[in-house]
Amino acid sequence: MYVVAGATGRVGSVVAKTLLTNGAGVRVLVRRSSDAEQWRAEGADVRILQLDDRAALADALRGCAGFFTLLPFDLHVANLAEHAERLTCSIAGAVADAAVPHVVMLSSMGADLAEGTGPITGLNRLERALRETGTVLTALRSGHFQEKVADVIEIARESGVYPVFADSADTPVPMVATADLGSVAARALQTPPDTSENLDILGASYSERAVAKLLGESLGRELRVTTVPEEAWSAAFVEAGFRPHVADSLAELYRADAQGLLAPRGDRSVLVDIPMEATLAGMLAGR
Ligand SMILES: NC(=O)c1ccc[n+]([C@@H]2O[C@H](COP(=O)([O-])OP(=O)(O)OC[C@H]3O[C@@H](n4cnc5c(N)ncnc54)[C@H](OP(=O)(O)O)[C@@H]3O)[C@@H](O)[C@H]2O)c1
């Protein structure tokens, strides 16, 4: 039996569905009873819980062969660091309580760094906390999700502008489809390594200008790429509705990216191949 957190999310849903398709026993963790029925119909066992409920999580994990977890980002909480720390203590505590033999964690490039990476510092902390439990940890470190283009689809559709939070829109960076990450996670759960390892998940590289061109073609309008200078990032995030400390954290993340800090430094690389065109088509079709 494998336990999958974030089963209503992009990566977790693919992990659970792939395992079920492979005939494995799956227990999904959801937060609302309205999300439970669909999973039961698909053959999964379901627990309804919050990841910061250590006792309920440990109970759901007891006896499992492997656990897929993420550290959900919530950019609307009053205190980002406190939120991440509460989840980290609960998740790692429950993994220790239930003596889970193998954990696959959705991490990120840059998670090897303890500071200077905005919200990714929480992933560094969760990786370390999980390793300290004695479990075998497979940390999946990807760069940008291809789906982050969703953040700008409406603005691009309405205004024809494609904003880029970087000095240049022409630097290619690897971008990964969340469906690919879900497949890699399911495979890792079913073929656990003997010791912990950090996997760099590498997809094809795209510049923001290349993504803007693909999005423009899908939307049927040419998009004007506009770079936002670094000194304007925090204010732009506040204007978009984020609290000042969240805006600063996001600006730190973008700065780390611009400085090349979110680079592959894992134990080995896994290449994945869903192209941005397929991800965009799925997103615009509402899949
Ligand atoms: N965006 C990027 O480019 C990027 C890059 C590298 C790594 N990451 C990592 O990827 C993660 C997001 O993965 P994703 O896209 O698959 O997630 P997602 O689609 O945003 O979904 C988040 C999932 O977590 C669940 N969740 C949120 N808070 C929870 C809580 N307190 N207790 C239990 N479940 C909770 C949500 O449940 P509900 O449906 O109930 O809300 C949902 O299933 C980020 O948190 C980050 O750590 C992101």
The ligand as an SDF file (V2000), in Angstrom:
LIG
                    3D

 48 52  0  0  0  0  0  0  0  0999 V2000
    5.4420   25.8220   -9.1180 N   0  0  0  0  0  0  0  0  0  0  0  0
    6.6610   25.3820   -9.3900 C   0  0  0  0  0  0  0  0  0  0  0  0
    7.2380   25.7760  -10.4100 O   0  0  0  0  0  0  0  0  0  0  0  0
    7.3220   24.3950   -8.4390 C   0  0  0  0  0  0  0  0  0  0  0  0
    8.6110   24.0190   -8.7100 C   0  0  0  0  0  0  0  0  0  0  0  0
    9.2130   23.0510   -7.8800 C   0  0  0  0  0  0  0  0  0  0  0  0
    8.5070   22.5120   -6.7950 C   0  0  0  0  0  0  0  0  0  0  0  0
    7.2310   22.9290   -6.5190 N   0  0  0  0  0  0  0  0  0  0  0  0
    6.5320   22.2820   -5.3800 C   0  0  0  0  0  0  0  0  0  0  0  0
    5.3360   21.7140   -5.8670 O   0  0  0  0  0  0  0  0  0  0  0  0
    4.2970   21.9240   -4.9190 C   0  0  0  0  0  0  0  0  0  0  0  0
    2.9400   21.9730   -5.6210 C   0  0  0  0  0  0  0  0  0  0  0  0
    2.6620   20.7110   -6.2090 O   0  0  0  0  0  0  0  0  0  0  0  0
    1.3380   20.5570   -7.1070 P   0  0  0  0  0  0  0  0  0  0  0  0
    1.3840   21.5480   -8.2030 O   0  0  0  0  0  0  0  0  0  0  0  0
    1.1210   19.1490   -7.4210 O   0  0  0  0  0  0  0  0  0  0  0  0
    0.2340   20.9780   -6.0360 O   0  0  0  0  0  0  0  0  0  0  0  0
   -1.1530   21.6960   -6.2840 P   0  0  0  0  0  0  0  0  0  0  0  0
   -1.7440   21.2880   -7.5800 O   0  0  0  0  0  0  0  0  0  0  0  0
   -0.9690   23.1510   -5.9870 O   0  0  0  0  0  0  0  0  0  0  0  0
   -2.0190   21.0470   -5.1230 O   0  0  0  0  0  0  0  0  0  0  0  0
   -1.6710   21.1400   -3.7670 C   0  0  0  0  0  0  0  0  0  0  0  0
   -2.2020   19.9040   -3.0940 C   0  0  0  0  0  0  0  0  0  0  0  0
   -1.8630   19.9390   -1.6930 O   0  0  0  0  0  0  0  0  0  0  0  0
   -3.0730   19.7930   -0.9210 C   0  0  0  0  0  0  0  0  0  0  0  0
   -2.9160   20.5400    0.3300 N   0  0  0  0  0  0  0  0  0  0  0  0
   -2.6810   21.8580    0.4790 C   0  0  0  0  0  0  0  0  0  0  0  0
   -2.5600   22.1570    1.7780 N   0  0  0  0  0  0  0  0  0  0  0  0
   -2.7540   21.0040    2.4710 C   0  0  0  0  0  0  0  0  0  0  0  0
   -2.7920   20.6640    3.8450 C   0  0  0  0  0  0  0  0  0  0  0  0
   -2.5720   21.5770    4.7940 N   0  0  0  0  0  0  0  0  0  0  0  0
   -3.0420   19.3740    4.1830 N   0  0  0  0  0  0  0  0  0  0  0  0
   -3.2720   18.4320    3.2470 C   0  0  0  0  0  0  0  0  0  0  0  0
   -3.2320   18.6870    1.9250 N   0  0  0  0  0  0  0  0  0  0  0  0
   -2.9920   19.9550    1.5470 C   0  0  0  0  0  0  0  0  0  0  0  0
   -4.1520   20.3600   -1.8150 C   0  0  0  0  0  0  0  0  0  0  0  0
   -5.4140   19.9000   -1.3640 O   0  0  0  0  0  0  0  0  0  0  0  0
   -6.7790   20.7460   -1.6310 P   0  0  0  0  0  0  0  0  0  0  0  0
   -7.2720   20.3410   -2.9890 O   0  0  0  0  0  0  0  0  0  0  0  0
   -7.6570   20.2930   -0.5350 O   0  0  0  0  0  0  0  0  0  0  0  0
   -6.4250   22.1890   -1.5450 O   0  0  0  0  0  0  0  0  0  0  0  0
   -3.7280   19.7930   -3.1630 C   0  0  0  0  0  0  0  0  0  0  0  0
   -4.0750   18.4280   -3.2730 O   0  0  0  0  0  0  0  0  0  0  0  0
    4.6440   23.2330   -4.2270 C   0  0  0  0  0  0  0  0  0  0  0  0
    4.0900   23.2590   -2.9390 O   0  0  0  0  0  0  0  0  0  0  0  0
    6.1550   23.2070   -4.2290 C   0  0  0  0  0  0  0  0  0  0  0  0
    6.5640   22.6360   -3.0230 O   0  0  0  0  0  0  0  0  0  0  0  0
    6.6350   23.8550   -7.3220 C   0  0  0  0  0  0  0  0  0  0  0  0
  1  2  1  0
  2  3  2  0
  2  4  1  0
  4  5  1  0
  4 48  2  0
  5  6  2  0
  6  7  1  0
  7  8  2  0
  8  9  1  0
  8 48  1  0
  9 10  1  0
  9 46  1  0
 10 11  1  0
 11 12  1  0
 11 44  1  0
 12 13  1  0
 13 14  1  0
 14 15  2  0
 14 16  1  0
 14 17  1  0
 17 18  1  0
 18 19  2  0
 18 20  1  0
 18 21  1  0
 21 22  1  0
 22 23  1  0
 23 24  1  0
 23 42  1  0
 24 25  1  0
 25 26  1  0
 25 36  1  0
 26 27  1  0
 26 35  1  0
 27 28  2  0
 28 29  1  0
 29 30  1  0
 29 35  2  0
 30 31  1  0
 30 32  2  0
 32 33  1  0
 33 34  2  0
 34 35  1  0
 36 37  1  0
 36 42  1  0
 37 38  1  0
 38 39  2  0
 38 40  1  0
 38 41  1  0
 42 43  1  0
 44 45  1  0
 44 46  1  0
 46 47  1  0
M  CHG  2   8   1  16  -1
M  END
$$$$
